[in-house]
Amino acid sequence: MATDPRSPAAPTPRRSESTRPRTTRGEGWVVLQILASLMVLVVGLVGPRPRAARGTRRTLALGLSLVGIGTVIGARRTLGSAFSVFPVPVPEASVADEGAYRYVRHPMYSGVLAQAIAISTAGSPWAIVPTGVLAVVLDRKAAYEEALLEDAHPEFASYRSRTPWRFVPGVR
């Protein structure tokens, strides 16, 4: 029986992003994160700075910066050998659910964002624009990373339901 050449071919099923074979560790996300972070730093240092409440802004920025640094260091210690700057999970690593990971799924990104906001507060308020770009990059990187974590670790879905916040407790 001949097939009708006018009939449409059956669509081929598309594989989801997380099930496609990986050829990289997610280097593109790391490059975007570095570029956005550099934009925050440059604009914060060379952009116009208001003179009003300079001491208050610097004090607030110092406190926020210390919180960010402490969060990154604590999250790094919790991850141990599972740490990687790349979004692709480290083979044989388990899902971290201790320390700051009890409250948010990506505390390192939270610490990085706290640093960027501190720069925007102490330096030029215009640095909040690239800080927003950095927040979007980290949000998308985290979403990509979570899709890979779900594929690699069946228990990640349970962790996600127990820890509903990505960066800040109370903010989805």
Secondary structure, DSSP 4 states (H G I P E B T S, - for coil): -PPPTTSPPPPPPPPPGGGSPP-SSSHHHHHHHHHHHHHHHHHHHHS----TTHHHHHHHHHHHHHHHHHHHHHHHHHHGGG--SSSSPPTTPPPP-SGGGGT-S-HHHHHHHHHHHHHHHHS-GGGHHHHHHHHHHHHHHHHHHHHHHHHH-TTHHHHHHH---SSBTTB-
